[in-house]
Structures are given as structure tokens and as C-alpha cells.
Amino acid sequence: MSEARTPRESQGGHSGGPRRVFFRRRKSCPLSGPNAPKIDYRDTKLLSRFVSERGKILPSRITSVCTKKQRELARAVKRAREIALLPFASH
């Protein structure tokens, strides 16, 4: 009978020790802190930094915005879309 292999062993042709884990330092939130800009639905220049070119709100793992500020940001973007300061989508 053949020996059962773990997924790590069966994937690559690596020989030797354990895999090196890639560690990325967590970026700090650009909207928190003493000199951070205030999130306002009328500030389209600030909001457009956190919206993709297709008009979608970018996830916090890309923009490194903290959870609380991400919710505020989403609310401001949606409000700005409602009153036509930001587009809902751009094709």
C-alpha cells in the first residue's frame, strides 16, 4: 500500500525544511489618527481614493482602512452616489 502524504508534501518538488512564511507588516489606517482627514460625503476627492475606477468601494484589505472607518467610508460613498456627487458605476 502507498503511504498517505500531506498536501504540502504532494504539491511541490521542495526538499528540506519547513516553508518560509511571508510576513507583511500591517499598514496603519490612513483615516485614523490626529492629522487624518474627516470622512464627509461632500468630499469627493477623498472618497474617490477609496473607490475603484469601475465605481466599486475598495475593500479594507487593499486600502488598509480600519473596520470602523470602512463602515463610515461606505456610508459616505453611498450617500454621495445618491445625490449624484459620485457615479454608481462607470463602464
Buried (B, 14 or more C-beta within 10 A) or exposed (E): EEEEEEEEEEEEEEEEEEEEEEEEEEEEBBBEEEEEEEBEBEBBEBBBEBBEEEBEBBEBEEBEBBEEBBEBBBEBBEBBBEEEBBEEEEE
